[in-house]
Amino acid sequence: MNGRIAVSCMRSSGRDRTARPGFAHLSHLVSCITMVIAFVSSPAIAGIQRHATVTWRTVDSQGTVEFAVTAAFENVWGVQVGDYFAESLGDTGFDFGDGQSAHSGDWHAIQLIDNDSIVLARLDPGRDGDDLIYHTYQDAGPFQASMLSCCRFDLPDHINNPDGAFQALTVVTPAFSDSEHNASPITALPITLIFIQERENTFYIPAVDPDNDTLTYRLATDVEASGEVGGFAQPGLPHAPNALTVDPTTGLITWDTTGATLNQFQERQTHYSCQIIIEDGHTQTPVDLTILLARPDIFFYPEFGYPPTPEHESILPVVEGATVRFVVQARDRNYGDTVTLDVIGLPDGAVFESEPANPVFGRVIWTPTADDIGIHRMVLTASDGVSLDTTAVSIEVQPFIPLPFYTITDLGTLGGLQSAASAINDIGTTAGMSTDAEATQHAVIWDSLDATILEQPEWAVSSNASGLNILGSVCGTAVDHRDYSEGFVWSDSTLSLLKPPLAQYVSSAAGLNNWNEVVGTVTSFDGNVQRAFMWADGTWTHLRPAPGHTRSSAAANNDAGFVVGRSWNAGSGTGFAYLWDSLAGTGKSLGRLSGLSARALAINNVGEVAGASLVSGNVNEHAFLWTRKNGMTDLGTLGGEQSVANGINDRTMIVGSSDTAPGPDERWHATLWADGRIYDLNDFIAPGDCWTLQAATDINNTGIIAGIALLPDEQTHAVMLTPVSLMLDALRPSLADDNNVLSFTGAAANSIVYVIQGKDCGSTPVRGCPGLTVDMTSIGTLGGVLASPDGYGSYTFTAASWYRGATYLYQLYEPATCRVSNVIRTTFY
């Protein structure tokens, strides 16, 4: 943004500040003002208006309204902070709109600005130092409450409304019932905006609404800003050829100052007056301010850095009970300045942490509750004591929806000790690798439980499948006895090798989309050159690294032609996750977290990207999600120090791995990130010690997950996790020599549901339903029960005395739909 704000205040400390009930209360952070009150009372006088704003809120259901009436005047008589003074030139008080008013002699000085030449003050009729006015109305109104007076400052410094009248008008609706409460918008617009001469300037109005109402923005009319027709002119003709505008939805102020009239005395400042109206659909907040036109060669200002700061007006989703964190960063090109971060609209219970510095970092941490469901908007400011930058971030708190349980299907091996699933398509076909009895590794696809070994070149000693599309096409990599590799595509039972067009290069294929476009990496024999590529029907497209980088690699692509991977500098190791638009022939950085490098590993058809980035210390990686709106977000871990995101579907469900504890006790567990929460997938499969899910490698749009599980004998097997909709409740009362009941929901209407009992966890195929298994062995069928038209039902059986002390597993099977339920584990007493 080209325009910046001249600061009306500075906070004394940027240390930890926790939001408290009523933080958006009008006594806090109105117009970014810090109240410094010395409780000194001395006769003083001030005049000549420079700034005005009025905010209010209802405080009870008996018509009482709390006002914050703020203005800035030229300090012609030496007012000091803490003085109560009279504004004598225009007799500036406040009219409540019902025939009553607050006296002009009760202004309380709260800050001195611009070498003490400007005094910022609040009306405080009670002279008790709280700088607020409480007024009780007799009916619901509405009332037009206003500050109306004379005079604005004069020529030659003030161009468009010299010596004009001013007014700050709001509409008040007192509350006489609990449903009528309201508060006006709160803004951080201060006394003066600084715009640069002879160029287009833009600035977003920083504002929040305590009631979370949608805000709109506009310029005040001449009557609103002065109290009379023709009494006020916004910046524009006849003083400037281009008019200042405000976007009603975004609050973006735009003014091209080219050709604007300047002060005839070059050594003096040029000011234009302006009044902005911020509306919430019920009332309005007026902000009367001046715009200083500064020379570009003498003006430096703080700026937020994007990333890591979320993009302006980002909406960060979080589920109730989960913790949301984001980092903001700002710097000033004048490195001798100190930059201080601040925030308005911080939600109740949230924490903002920052220490003044240059560059400066801040962090917002919040764990919302069910009472916080909805959108919470906050405005962050970065100040160097002279100018200000702002940005807005919202947090959308969503209701918690419990994660479904999963049935686990062991895809087995080709007779060896290992298999691994790398990819899954939307019809449940899975691709990966498996070893045979001779420990040879083969690229494999699994359709249901049937494994098919993919054809590989005669020279290959091993192969692996890494990508799979809806057509059943598979890409992967074959390796010869020299450990040289070559990518391949297997489509329509035909094998195509991806032999690099340059001699002495090897290739590896990482992914392919539904257009059979393959992406991967080519590498020179000596390892000094690495380039990402796309291959389609024999045509190679090289995807260059970012400017200044020496290497690139590609990991995945979507159906829109976007490719993701990594770009980095081989010498320094620094780099970032990267996105290429293969159709446009362009690329862009997706950034990184707090470490030196990042790698993108997956992209969905919405354009959202998942991967891993180094964090501070450059030893551990954290999984991330990147979106166009919010940039890169740290997804966290399961309690350990590392995580990685391997796959993402079009519903923004992300799968990967995370360690569960720091240090030597770390264990990698398959992980799911969904709806702002992180889940250990081991908590959502059949109980028992048959499986440890180590990694989730891919997820399709129906929520089925491909991954890798560790068996008790240390074998690793490819597995498929299928979410269940047939839900079995806990067995009650779990007593031997008694009737016990199993209840369920989610069955098909009027269907027969069978109850399966087993002793050990495992995997047993179900006859008549190819690919379906129950998650136990040593099974027996207790009996069947008819589900209700709503899909509910229960099964009752008597547990014999010999059940006492025994532990059993129970699962439901519905033949009509070839579905099974979750597994429950019960010990009888």
N, C-alpha and C positions, 0 to 999 in steps of 0.2 A: 504494500500500500504506500502511496506517495504522501499522503497527509498524515500528520501526527498531532497529538494533543499537547498543549502546554499544561503542565501539571498544576492542579489546584491544591494538592495536598501530598504529603508523603507519610507513609506509615512508619512509626518509630522502630518497628522490628518486624522482620519477616519470619520469625521463628514459628514453631508449631502452633497452629490455631485450630481448635476443634469447633465445628458448628454446634450451636446450642439451640434449643427451642426458641423461635422468634429471631433467628439470625437475620432473616430477611426483613425484620422489623424496621420501621423507618428511622429508628434511632441509630442504626448501624449502616455505614457505607452508602449514604445517599450522596450522589455526585462525587463518589470517591473521596469523601471528606473525613479526615481524622480530627476528632474534637480534642483540642488541647485547652483545657479550662483551668484558669488560674484563680477564679473566684475573686477577682479584683474589681471593685466598683469605683469608677471615677467619672466625672462629667466629661463628655466628649461629643463631638459632632462629626458626621461624615456625609458625603453626598456624591452625586454623579454615578449613575448605575452602570455596571459592567457585566452583570450576570444575574439571573434569577431562575429559580425552579421551585415547584410546590409538589409535595407528595403527601399522601394521607392513607389512613386505614381505619376501619371501624374497630372499636375495642370492646363494645358490649352490644346488647340488643335493646338498649334504652336510648339510642340516638347519639351516643357519644362517639366523636371522631378525633383521632390524633393526627395533627398536622406537623410536617417539617417544612418550614418556610425559610428558604435560603437565598441570599443575595450577596453580591460583591459590589463595593462602592470604592470610588477614589478616596484615599485616606488623606483628606485635606487638612485635618486638624490633629494628626498624630495619635490616633486611636491605637491602643496596645491590646495584645491578646488578653482576654478576660474582662476587658472593659464592657460595660453596658453603655450604649450611646443612642443618641437621637439622629435619625436621618432627617435633617431639617430642610434640605433643598426642595425635595418633592413631598415631604411629609409621608414617607413610604411606610404604610402599615399593611394590614391584611384584612380584607372584607370577607366575612364568612358567607355572605350571600343571603342572609336572613335578617338583615338590618343591624347586625352586630359586627364589631371589628376589634382587631388587636392594635394597640397603640404604636405609633412610629418611634416612640422613645425607648422601646424595650429590645433593641437589637444588641445581641451579645457577640462580641468579636471572638472568633475561634481560630483564625489564622491570618497571618500577614504574608503578602505575596509581592513579588517583583520589587525587591528592596524596600519593603514596607509601604509601597505606594498604593497598594490595593488591600482592602480589608474584607475578608470573607466572614459573613455573620449569619446568625440564625435569630429569628424572632423568639423571645423567651419571656412572655408576660409575667410568669411566676418568678423570674429571676432566681431560679433554683439550680441552674446549671445543666438541666437535662435538655435544654434547647428544643423543646417540643411544646406544642399548643394543644390543649384539650378543650373541645367545645361540644356542648350538647344541643342538638337540634330538637325541635318540638314535633316535626313530622318528617316523612320520608323524602320530601323534596321531589325532584332533584334541585340542588342549589348550585349556582355559579359562584364559586369562591375565587377570589383573585387578589393579586398584588398589583396595584395600579398607581403610577406615579410619574413624575418628571425628574430627572432628565437623563438622556444618554449623553455620552461625551461628544465633543464637537470637532469640527474641522481644525487643522488639516489631517489629524490622525485618523478620524472616523469618516469614512467616505459616503456610505449609502443612507444612513439615518442620523446625521449629526444633530445633536441637541433635541432629538425626538422623544416623545413620550414612550413609556414602556408599560407592558402588562404581562403577567403570568397567570393564566386562567385555567382552572380545573373544574370538573363537574363532580359534585359530591352527592352520594346517595346513602344517607345514614341507615343503619340497620335497626329494625324493630322486631326481628325474629332471627333465629339461628341460621336460616337459609338465605338471609340477605347480606351476609358479611362480604366485604370486598376490600381490596387494597389497590392503590394505583401502582403502575409500573415503577421500577427503580432503575436508575441509570448511572453510569460512571462518566457521562459527558460532563467535563469541568468548565472552567471559565473561558478558556481560549483554545481554539483549534489552530494548529500551525499548518498552513498550506504553502506550497512552494510557488513562487512567481513563474509565470509564463509556461505552465505545463498543466496536464490533467492530473488532478488529485482525487484520491478515493479514500474513504474511511468508513468502517462499519460502526454504526451506533451501538455502543455497549449497553444493553438493557436486559433485565429479567423481570418476570412478573411473579409476585409472591404466591398468587393463586394458580400459577401455571396456565394462565390464559394465553391464547395466541396473540402476539403483538403485531401491530401494524404501525407504519411510520409515515409522516407527511410534514410539509412545511406549514407553519402557522399562517393564518390569514392576516391581513393588515389590521383588522379589528381585534383579533385575538392578541396580537403582539403589541398593540398600542392603545386599544380602547376606542379608536376612531377610524372612520373610513379614510383611506389614503394616508394614514398616519405611519405606515411602516412599509418598507420595500426590502424584500429578500435580495441577496446578492444576484446581480444580473443587470439587465438594461435599466437605466441608461448609463450606469457606471461601469459595466463590464459587458462585452458582447455575448458572453456565454453565461447562461443562467445556472445557478446551483440547483441540483435535483436530489431527491431522496427516493430510493426504491421502496415502495410501500410494503413489500413482503420481507425483504432482506435487511432493510435499514441501511443500505449502502448510500453514503453521501458521495456525490460526484460533482466536481467543479473544475472546468478547464479555465484557469486564470489567465490564459493568453489574452493580452490586450486590456486587462482590468486596470482601472485608474489607480495610480499609486500616489502616495504622499508627495506633494510638491517639494518637500524638503527631504532629500535623499537620506540624510543621516537619521531621520525619524522613522518610526514604524507606521505601517499601513494596516488599518483594521476595517473589516466589514462586520456589521451585526447580522445575526441570523437567529431565528427561533424555530426549534424543532418540536413537533407534537408526537408523543408516543401514546398509542391507544391500545386498550385491552378488550374492547367491545362493550365496556361498561363506563369507563371514565378515561381521562387523559392526563398525562404528565407533560407540562410545558418545560422546555429548557431554552432559556434565552442566553446566548453566548456570542462571543466575537471570534472572527477568523483573522489571524495575523498572517499576512503574506510575507514570507521570509525569502531571502536570497539563497539559492541552492548551494553556494560555495561556503556558507558559514553555518549550515544546519546539519547536525547529526542527531539520530534518534535511535532508540532501542527497537529491535525487531524480534518477533517470535520466529523460531526455527522450525520448519516443517520438513521432515520429521526431526526430532521425536514428538513435537507438539502435534496433537491431532488436528486435522484440517479444520479450518473455520466452519462452524456450525455442524461439526461431526456429531453423530448420535451413537453413543457407545451402549450396546445392549448388555444387560446383566439380569440374571434370575434372582429373585428374592432369596436371601440367605447366602448367596455367593458374594465374593469380594471383587470389586472392580478397582483397578489401579491404572493410572496413566501419568505420563511424565510430560512436563512442558519445559521448554528451554528458550532463552532469549539472550541476545547479545547487543552491544552497542559498538558501532565502528570507532567511536572515540574510546579507546581502551583505558583511558584514565578515569572514565565514569564508572560508578557502581550502579548496577541495575537491581531493582527490587520488584519481586513478583507479588501480586495480590489477587484476590478473588472476591466476587460478590455472587450471592445466590448459592453458596455452599450448602448442600442439603444437611438437615439435622443428623448428627452423628458422624458426618464425614470429617476427615482430617486433611488439612493442607499443610505441607511441610516445605520450607524453603529458607535459604539464607542468602542475603544480598551478596552479589558477586558480579563478575563480568568475564566470561558468560555466566549466566545464572540458571540453575535448575530448580524445579519444583515438582512435587508429587501430590496427587490427590488419591486418597484411599477411602473406600466406603463399602460397608457391608449392609445393604438395604434390607428391610423387613417387608412383610406382606402389606404393612400400612403405607409403604412407599411406592406401590405399583403405579406406574405412570411415567411421564417424562419430566426430568428435572434439569433445567437450563442454568448454567453458570457462565459468568463472564470473567476472564482472566486478564489482568493488566500487567504490563512491564514498564517500569518507570526508571528514568535516569535522573530524576529531580528537575528536569526541564521539559521533557516531552514524554509521551506515553504511546504505547502500542496496545491493542486489545485483540482478543480472540474469544470466541464463544464455543463451548462444548456442552452437549446435553448427555445425560445418562437416562436410558430408558429401562426402567425396572419392569421385568416381565414375571408373570406368575410361574411358580415351579410346577413342572409337569414331570411326574416320576418317570425314570428311565425304565423301559421294559426289560423283562428278563430275556435271556437268550438260550436257545438250545444249541449245543455244540456238536458239530459233525467232524469226526476224524477222517480226513481224506487219505490217510495211510501213506504207504511208500511203495516203491517197486521191488521191495524185498530187502532194501537196505535199512540203514539206521536213521536216515534224515529225509525230510521233505519240507518245503516251505512254499506258502502261497504268496504271490506278489501282486496279483490283480484280480478283480472280479467285475463282471459286467452286470447289466440290469436284469438279465434272466438267470443269474446265479452261476454261470460258468466261471470257473476259476483257473488261473494260470500260475505257474511257478516252476519248481524243480523238485526232483526226487532222485535218490540214489538207489541203485539196484544191489543185488547180492554181492557183486564184485566191487562195490563202492564207487561205481561210475555215475556221474551226475548227468541227468537228462532233463531237457525242457519238457514240461508236461502240462496238459490241460485236463481238468476234472469236470465232467458233465454228470451231475448227480454224484454217485460214488465211483463212476468208471473213469479210470485214468488212461489217457492216450499219450504215448510218447511221440513227440514231434520229430519229424525228419530233420536230420542234421547232416552237414557235409561229411564226406568220407574221411577228410583229414582231421575232423574234430575229435577231441578226447573228452570234452564235456560241453554242456550247453545249459542255458538257463532262460526261461521265459520271463519277461519283465512287464509287458503291456498286453492288453486284451481289449477288443472293442465289441460292440453289440452284434457285429457281423460274424463274430467268432474268429476274426483275424488276430494273429498273435505276433508280437515282435520279441526279440531276445538277442542273445549273444552266444556265439560258439567260439571255443578256444582250442588251439592246436597244441602239440607237444612242446612248442617253444614258448608257450604262454602268450602267443599272439592271438588277438581276437578279431572277430568280424561279426557285425550285426546281421540280423536276418529278419525277414517277414515270412510268416506262414499263413497263406490265405487261399481258400478254395482248394485245399490239399496240395498247394504248390509252394515250394520253397524258393524265395528270392534272397540272394546274398547282397549285402550292402558293402560292396568293395569300394574303398575310398578312391576318388578319381586321381589322387596323387600317389605316386609310388612311395614305398617305405612309410606308409601310414596304416594304422589299425583303426577299427571302428567298434563302437558298442551302441546298441539300441536300448533306449530307456522307456519310451512310451509311444503310443499311437492313438489317433482319434478315430471317429467313426467315418472319416473320409480316407482311411488307410494312409494317412500322412504320418511318417515315423520321425521321431526326434531322438537325438543322442549326441555322441561326441566322437570326433576323430582325433587321433593322437599320433604324433610322429614316433618312429621307432626309438629315437633317443629321449623321448619324453619332453623335449623342449617346446613343442608346439601343441596346443590343445584348442580345438574350436568346436563350438556347438553347431549342429546341422539339422536340417529338415530334409527328408527324402520322400518323394512321391512319384510313383510310376517311373522310376529310373532317373528322375531329375533331382540334383543335389542343390540345396540352398544353404550357404554358409551363414551362420548367425554370429556376427562379429561381437567382440567384447566392447564394453563401454570405452569411450575416449580416455586414454591414459592407462588402460588396462591391457594386459598381454594375453590373457587366457579366458576362455568361456566354456561352459558345458551346459547341456540341456537335459532336463529330467522329465518333462511332461508337456502335453499340449491339449487344447480343447478344440471343439468343433468350429469355433469362430476364427481359428488360425493363430491364436495366441500361444506362445511357447514360453515356458519358464525354466529357469536354471540359475546359473551363477556366473558372475563376471568378476575377475580379480587380477591383481598384479602379482606375478610370480615372485618378484624380488622382495616385496614387503609383506606379501600375504594378505594385504588389505583388499577387501572387495565387498560386494553386496549381492543380495538376491536380485535377479534381473528378469525382465519381461520383454520379449520381442513380439512385435506385430508383423507376422510373416507376410501379410497381404500388403501392408503399407511400407514394409522394409525399414521399420524404425525399431528402436529399443528404448527402454527407460529403466532407471534404477528403482527398485522397491525398497531400498534402504537396508538397514540392519538395526539390531537392538544396541545395547551398550558396548558390544565387543567390536572387533576389527573386521569381521566378515560374516556373511550369511549366505544360505543356499535355499532356493525355492525348489520344492519337491513335488508339488501337486497343484493343479488348477482345475476348477470346475467350469461348467458352461455359463455360470453367472459372471465369471471373471475374478472370483475370489481365489487367493493363493495361500497355500500352507507350506511350511518348511521348518527350518531351524536356523538359529543365529547364535553366534558367540555372544556371551554376556561379559560383564566386567571381569577382568582378570584373564580373559581369552583362553580359559581352560575348558569351561563347560558351555554346552549349548542349551538353549530353551526353544521349544516349539513356538511358532508364531502363526498368526493369521493376518493377511494383508487384504484390505479392501480399498476400492477407489476413494471411498468417503472418509474412512478412518485411518488409512495408512497401516503401519505394522503394529500389531498388538502382541505383547508377551502372553502366552497361554499358560505359563506356570508349570509346576511339576506336581507329582503325587507326594511330595514331602522330601524328595531328594534334591540333587543339584542339577540334574540333567533331564531333558525331554526332547523329543523330535516328533514332528508331524509328518506322516507319510502319505495320507490320502484325505480327500475332501469331496463330499457329494454336493448336489445342487441345493440341498437343504441346510448347507453350512454345518453339517456334522463332520467332525474332523477326527481321524484316528491316527494313532502312532504308538509311542512307547515313552515311559518315564521311569526313572528310578524312584524307589519308595522311601529311601533313607539316605542321609549323607554319609560319606566316608566308606569304610570297609564293609559296612552292613548293607550296601546298596544292592537292590534287586530290581531288575527291569520287568515291568508289568505292562501288558497291553492297556492302552489308554484311549478313552473317548472324550472329546470336548464337544459339548452340545448345550445350547441355550445358556451360555455364559458359565457353565459348570464344567468341572473335570471329574471323570469317573475312572475308577479302576475296574476294568471289565471282568476281573476275577470275582468281583462281588455280585455279578449278575448271571452266573452260570450255575450248573448243578453243584451242590455242595459236595465236598469230599476232597481226597488228595490225588485224584486221577490226573488232574491237569494244573499246570501253571501257565496261564496265557502270558507269553513274553512280549509279543509284538502284534499290533494290528497294522496291516500293511495297506489295506484299501477298503473302501465302503461304497456300495452302490446306492442308487436313488431310492431303493426300497428299504434301506437300512441294514442289509446283510453285509457282514464284515468278513474279510479274509485275513488270516493271520497265522501265527506260529505258536505252538504250545509245547511246553516241556513235559515229558512223561516221567513217572517215578524212576524208570530205568535209564534216565538221562538221554533218551531218544528225543529228537525234536520232530514234530509232525505238522504238516499243513492242516489247518482247521478252518471251518466256516461257521460263523455265529449268526443264527437266524432269530430275529426278535419274535416273541410269542405274543399272540393276542388272546389265546385261551389261558386264562389265569386260574391257578389252583391256590386256594387259601390254605392256611395252616390247619393241620389235623387237630381236632379237639374232641375229648380232653386228653388224648394220648395215654389212656389207662388200659392195662390188661384186665381181663375179666369184666369188660364194660363195653358199651356201645360207643363207637368213635365215628365222627362225621368229617367228611371231606367236602367242602363247598367250592364251587367254581363259578366263573363268569366268562363271557365272551364266546360261548359256544354258538354254533349255527342253530337257528330256530328249529325246535322239535327234533334235533339230531340225537343219535345214540353216542354217548361218550363212555369209553372204557377206562377203568382204573387199573394202572400197571403198578406192581410192587416189585422192588428189587433190593438186593443186599449191597451191591457194590456199584460205584460210579464207573462209567465206561461208555460204550457205544454199541447198540444192537440194532441192525436194520429192521425196518417194519415191512412185512410182506404186503404187496399190493400198492405200495407207495414208493416208487423209485427215488432213491436219494434221501428218504426220511429215516431218521434213527431216533430211538429213545436213549436217554443219557444214563443208562445203567446196564448192568449185566446180571445174570442169574435172576431172570425176571419171571413173573407170573401174573396172570390177569385175575383180579379179584371179582370183577363183574362189570356190568354196564348199567347206565342210568339214562333216562330220557330228559333232555334239556327242555326248559320252558320256551315259549315263543320269544321271550326276551333274552334267551341264551344263558339263563341261570339254572343251577341245579345243585344237588348234593347227593352223596353216596354214604350210606350208613352200614357199618359192619361191626361185628363183635370180635374183639381181640382176645384170643385164648390166653390162659394163664402163662403159657410158655413164651408169650411176647414180652413179659416183664424183663426189663434190662436190655432188650434187644433194640437195635437201631435199623430202621428201614427207610428206603427212598420210595417216593410216590410221584407218579406222573400220569397225565391223562392223554388218551389217544382218541381222535375223532376220525373214523374211517371216511365219512362222507366228504371231508375237505382235506384229508391227508395232513392233519395238523396234530401237533403235540403241545402240551402245556409246559410251563416251568416245572422244575423239580423241587419238592420239599423233602426235608430230612426230619425224621421224628424218632425220638427214643421213648419207649413205653415205660411206664412206672406202675 
